[in-house]
Amino acid sequence: MKLKQLFIATGIAILTVSACKTGTKAEDYKWIKTGIDRAHQQLMLTAEEIDGTGKLPRSIWSGYDISMLEQQLERPVIKDSLRALPSADKLGTRRLCDIYDWTSGFYPGSLWYVYEMTGDEKVKAQAIKYTELLNPIREYTGTHDLGFMINCSYGNALRLSPADTIPAVIVQTAGNLCSRFDEKIGCIRSWDFGYWNYPVIIDNMMNLDLLFSASKLTGDPYYKEIAIKHADKTMPNHFRDDYTCWHVISYNDDGSVEMKETYQGKAHDSAWARGQAWAVYGYTAAYRETQDKKYLDFAQKIADMIMSKVKTEDAIPYWDYDAPALENTPRDASAAAVTACGLLELSTMVEDGSRYFNYAEKILKSLSSDAYLAAPGQNQGYVLMHSTGSLAHGSEVDVPLNYADYYYLEGLQRYMKLKGIEYKDL
């Protein structure tokens, strides 16, 4: 697989050199530089403004209009399910979270990506600072999102600034994630709340990378084996015939399916946009780590589904693929960014990868436009605008989200590597 990626990268480089020699107009990459520079400005502004709080940026405090929610859901809102409205003095201000929030790893991870692309040592210092803030998570077992929290922060730290203490954090946290695995059910439990017996959400495919990392660091296949079991159990139960997925599958104690739901989407049978993105990214990564072709074939089918169902002109999906296509229907930049990352990696694994690459490129160019990329000093220091957390619960509707920023930057980093582009040459 590394050889195939080398061939692709080499081919792109040769074409670039050939274009220069023949006088062909070079491709304009100003949009990449704009995205990176804007992210640099916004993330460092945030670091300055939240210094000393011991917290991390998650989003912006926002309210909701019940009539708009009902218009989007095309049904009456269950008012007991709505999140409490923030106080008036909070509206429009930066929403911070503590280290145990599921999104806590994304801000330090974003700093690591900006450091990787720019080489700015001041950014690196902030990345180290906010990564180290998460150290107590190594003792935490209360969530399945340990992969997001630790792989995005400490995982990138290990790549870009190796230290002897980092592997121990990753391995210990991976062990805590494994403690949520039930052998009889064959999955890692997601939530510890709600009315479900044993809920597993599609997001959990993203946390398997932490287990793959732990196996590589220790040489112990135990972590990888659990990741494979989870991916295998998810494949037949989470997906419909058209390769869209439910958000939540709850299992009975014997491993049979209790119920299938879409908790954060329009309806139980709808295709929640970010859920589809988690799926294509997760199964692409599963193939990368196992070389099991069933995962590659599955990832392609999910990718093809996404490309056929997203009808927006700029390829940034509505918050749910089945949401009414109205002028005020919220987009989800976070779903778009995750999808772009998954498709870029997938493009290196298949013979007809250019169609996935081109689609991802379109997404990244859209996200780098004024329609989604925040102006300097605006948007409470976040990079992207127009993401949606959980519209069904009136939570984080049409706001910036730290994970949209993270996967946007990961997408730019992957794109630049595949194209052989360096920031200093932009």
TORVOVEX-240931 format. One record per residue (C-alpha): residue in one letter; x, y, z. Coordinates in steps of 0.2 Angstrom, whole numbers, padded with zeros to 4 digits, always signed. Example, Ala and Ser with C-alpha at 12.3 -4.5 7.8 and 13.67 -1.06 7.14 Angstrom:
// TORVOVEX-240931
A+0062-0022+0039S+0068-0005+0036
***
This chain:
// TORVOVEX-240931
M+0000+0000+0000K+0014+0012+0004L+0021+0008-0013K+0005+0012-0022Q+0005+0029-0012L+0023+0032-0018F+0018+0029-0036I+0003+0041-0035A+0013+0054-0027T+0028+0052-0039G+0016+0053-0054I+0009+0069-0047A+0026+0076-0045I+0031+0071-0063L+0016+0079-0070T+0019+0095-0060V+0037+0096-0067S+0031+0092-0084A+0019+0106-0084C+0033+0118-0079K+0044+0113-0093T+0030+0114-0106G+0024+0131-0100T+0007+0124-0095K-0001+0135-0082A+0003+0129-0064E-0011+0124-0053D-0017+0138-0041Y-0015+0133-0023K-0018+0150-0015W-0034+0142-0007I-0023+0130+0003K-0012+0144+0009T-0027+0154+0014G-0034+0140+0024I-0018+0136+0033D-0014+0154+0037R-0032+0158+0043A-0031+0142+0054H-0015+0148+0061Q-0022+0165+0065Q-0038+0158+0073L-0030+0144+0083M-0017+0156+0090L-0029+0169+0094T-0039+0156+0104A-0024+0150+0113E-0021+0168+0119E-0039+0171+0124I-0042+0154+0134D-0025+0154+0142G-0026+0150+0161T-0044+0143+0160G-0039+0124+0160K-0052+0122+0147L-0053+0119+0128P-0063+0127+0114R-0078+0117+0108S-0091+0128+0099I-0101+0144+0101W-0116+0145+0113S-0131+0146+0102G-0150+0144+0104Y-0163+0137+0093D-0180+0141+0086I-0192+0127+0088S-0202+0131+0072M-0186+0129+0062L-0182+0113+0071E-0199+0106+0067Q-0198+0112+0049Q-0181+0102+0047L-0187+0087+0056E-0204+0087+0048R-0213+0082+0064P-0217+0090+0081V-0202+0092+0092I-0202+0082+0108K-0198+0097+0120D-0191+0086+0134S-0177+0080+0122L-0171+0098+0118R-0155+0104+0126A-0157+0119+0139L-0155+0136+0131P-0139+0145+0137S-0142+0161+0147A-0143+0177+0136D-0126+0183+0141K-0118+0167+0134L-0126+0167+0117G-0114+0170+0104T-0099+0168+0115R-0085+0154+0114R-0091+0138+0122L-0077+0129+0132C-0076+0111+0138D-0066+0102+0151I-0054+0088+0147Y-0067+0075+0149D-0078+0081+0135W-0078+0070+0120T-0071+0084+0109S-0057+0089+0120G-0043+0081+0109F-0048+0091+0093Y-0041+0108+0098P-0023+0102+0102G-0024+0091+0087S-0028+0106+0076L-0013+0115+0083W-0002+0099+0079Y-0008+0100+0061V-0004+0118+0059Y+0013+0115+0066E+0016+0101+0054M+0012+0111+0039T+0020+0128+0044G+0034+0123+0056D+0030+0137+0068E+0038+0133+0084K+0026+0145+0093V+0011+0134+0087K+0021+0118+0093A+0023+0125+0110Q+0004+0128+0111A+0001+0110+0104I+0012+0103+0118K+0003+0113+0131Y-0015+0108+0127T-0010+0090+0124E-0002+0089+0141L-0018+0096+0148L-0027+0079+0143N-0015+0068+0153P-0028+0063+0166I-0038+0055+0153R-0027+0040+0153E-0036+0035+0170Y-0053+0038+0162T-0065+0024+0157G-0081+0033+0156T-0083+0035+0137H-0079+0026+0120D-0073+0043+0113L-0055+0040+0121G-0049+0038+0103F-0055+0055+0098M-0048+0062+0114I-0031+0054+0114N-0027+0049+0096C-0030+0066+0090S-0019+0075+0103Y-0006+0062+0109G-0006+0053+0093N-0001+0068+0083A+0011+0073+0096L+0020+0056+0095R+0021+0058+0076L+0028+0076+0077S+0037+0078+0093P+0041+0060+0100A+0044+0059+0119D+0046+0043+0129T+0031+0047+0140I+0018+0047+0125P+0017+0029+0121A+0012+0024+0139V-0003+0037+0138I-0009+0030+0122V-0007+0011+0127Q-0015+0014+0144T-0030+0024+0136A-0032+0010+0123G-0033-0003+0138N-0047+0008+0145L-0056+0008+0129C-0054-0011+0128S-0063-0012+0145R-0079-0006+0137F-0078-0021+0125D-0091-0036+0128E-0085-0052+0120K-0102-0059+0119I-0109-0044+0110G-0094-0041+0100C-0093-0023+0101I-0086-0008+0112R-0100+0000+0122S-0103+0018+0117W-0115+0027+0129D-0118+0024+0147F-0134+0034+0147G-0151+0032+0139Y-0164+0019+0137W-0154+0007+0127N-0148-0010+0133Y-0131-0009+0125P-0129+0006+0113V-0116+0006+0099I-0115+0021+0088I-0107+0023+0071D-0095+0036+0078N-0086+0022+0087M-0078+0017+0071M-0067+0032+0073N-0060+0027+0090L-0053+0010+0083D-0037+0019+0077L-0032+0021+0095L-0032+0002+0097F-0023-0001+0081S-0010+0012+0087A-0008+0002+0104S-0005-0014+0095K+0009-0006+0084L+0017+0002+0099T+0017-0014+0110G+0017-0028+0097D+0002-0035+0106P-0012-0040+0094Y-0025-0039+0108Y-0030-0021+0104K-0031-0024+0086E-0041-0040+0088I-0054-0030+0098A-0055-0017+0084I-0057-0030+0071K-0071-0038+0080H-0080-0022+0083A-0078-0017+0064D-0085-0034+0059K-0100-0034+0070T-0104-0016+0065M-0104-0020+0046P-0119-0031+0045N-0129-0022+0058H-0127-0004+0056F-0130-0002+0037R-0145-0003+0026D-0146-0010+0009D-0141+0006+0001Y-0125+0008+0012T-0132+0022+0022C-0131+0019+0041W-0141+0020+0057H-0133+0031+0070V-0137+0019+0085I-0138+0000+0086S-0142-0007+0103Y-0139-0025+0107N-0147-0037+0118D-0136-0047+0131D-0134-0061+0119G-0127-0050+0105S-0144-0049+0095V-0150-0032+0089E-0162-0024+0101M-0166-0008+0091K-0159+0003+0077E-0161+0021+0078T-0154+0038+0072Y-0153+0048+0088Q-0145+0064+0080G-0153+0064+0063K-0169+0068+0055A-0178+0052+0058H-0173+0034+0063D-0173+0029+0045S-0164+0044+0038A-0145+0046+0033W-0138+0058+0046A-0123+0067+0037R-0109+0065+0050G-0114+0047+0053Q-0110+0043+0035A-0094+0052+0036W-0088+0042+0051A-0092+0027+0042V-0082+0030+0026Y-0067+0036+0036G-0068+0022+0049Y-0069+0008+0036T-0055+0015+0025A-0044+0016+0041A-0049-0002+0045Y-0042-0008+0028R-0026+0003+0030E-0023-0006+0047T-0028-0024+0042Q-0026-0025+0023D-0043-0035+0023K-0051-0031+0007K-0069-0033+0013Y-0066-0017+0022L-0060-0008+0006D-0074-0014-0004F-0086-0008+0010A-0078+0009+0011Q-0080+0011-0008K-0098+0007-0007I-0101+0019+0007A-0091+0032-0003D-0101+0029-0019M-0117+0031-0009I-0111+0048-0002M-0106+0055-0019S-0123+0050-0026K-0134+0056-0012V-0126+0073-0008K-0134+0085-0020T-0128+0102-0014E-0118+0112-0027D-0103+0114-0016A-0103+0096-0010I-0105+0102+0008P-0120+0092+0014Y-0136+0097+0023W-0135+0091+0041D-0145+0075+0036Y-0146+0069+0018D-0165+0067+0020A-0167+0085+0027P-0179+0096+0017A-0168+0106+0004L-0174+0123+0009E-0164+0140+0009N-0162+0139+0028T-0157+0121+0029P-0141+0120+0040R-0126+0113+0032D-0113+0102+0041A-0095+0107+0037S-0089+0094+0050A-0097+0080+0040A-0089+0087+0024A-0072+0088+0032V-0072+0070+0039T-0078+0064+0022A-0064+0073+0013C-0051+0065+0024G-0059+0048+0021L-0060+0050+0002L-0042+0056+0001E-0035+0041+0009L-0047+0029+0000S-0041+0037-0017T-0024+0029-0013M-0030+0012-0011V-0040+0009-0027E-0037+0009-0046D-0050+0022-0050G-0045+0033-0035S-0045+0050-0045R-0064+0051-0043Y-0063+0050-0024F-0048+0062-0024N-0057+0075-0035Y-0073+0074-0024A-0062+0077-0009E-0053+0092-0017K-0070+0100-0021I-0075+0099-0003L-0059+0106+0003K-0060+0120-0010S-0078+0124-0004L-0073+0124+0014S-0058+0136+0010S-0070+0148+0002D-0077+0164+0011A-0093+0154+0013Y-0086+0143+0026L-0069+0149+0031A-0070+0162+0045A-0063+0180+0043P-0048+0183+0054G-0053+0187+0072Q-0071+0182+0069N-0081+0166+0073Q-0074+0166+0091G-0057+0160+0085Y-0064+0144+0076V-0058+0141+0058L-0074+0135+0049M-0092+0141+0050H-0108+0131+0047S-0107+0115+0056T-0122+0106+0065G-0120+0096+0081S-0137+0088+0085L-0151+0098+0077A-0164+0085+0083H-0160+0091+0101G-0157+0110+0097S-0139+0108+0100E-0125+0117+0091V-0135+0121+0075D-0126+0131+0062V-0111+0135+0073P-0092+0131+0072L-0086+0115+0079N-0069+0110+0085Y-0069+0094+0075A-0074+0102+0059D-0058+0112+0061Y-0048+0097+0065Y-0053+0087+0050Y-0052+0101+0038L-0034+0103+0043E-0031+0085+0042G-0039+0085+0025L-0027+0099+0019Q-0012+0090+0026R-0017+0074+0017Y-0020+0083+0001M-0003+0092+0002K+0006+0076+0005L-0003+0067-0010K+0001+0082-0021G+0019+0084-0015I+0015+0102-0009E+0025+0111+0004Y+0019+0126+0014K+0035+0136+0010D+0032+0134-0008L+0014+0141-0008
***
